[in-house]
């Protein structure tokens, strides 16, 4: 089937399928980024909890380091972890919806192609 033989409605379905695939890739990239941030935050939190009560703690703010209270830093890291966990949950739900949409479109396209293209003998 050449490009000219593809009906407009099928071309539209193929375009939608490509857009859904791109959307899925974007969601997966976001999810990976959030999961990496969670891992880094969890490591930092674990190390911070290992330190003694009198240890000096610093955090990056832009391009400088600022001295902060250990308890304040622990609270901030735990809040970030909670937020990241929520973001991963939302991204998982989005991923599932987009995958389902992609499968439905793929099934429609496959059925259309099977109906139009006769297998060669």
Buried (B, 14 or more C-beta within 10 A) or exposed (E): EEEEEBEEEBEEBBEBBEEBBEBBEEBBEBBEEBBEBBEEBBEBBEEBEEEEEEEEBEBEEEEEEEEBEBEEBBEBBEEBBEBBEEBBEBBEEBBEEBEEBBEEBBEBBEEBEEEEEEEEE
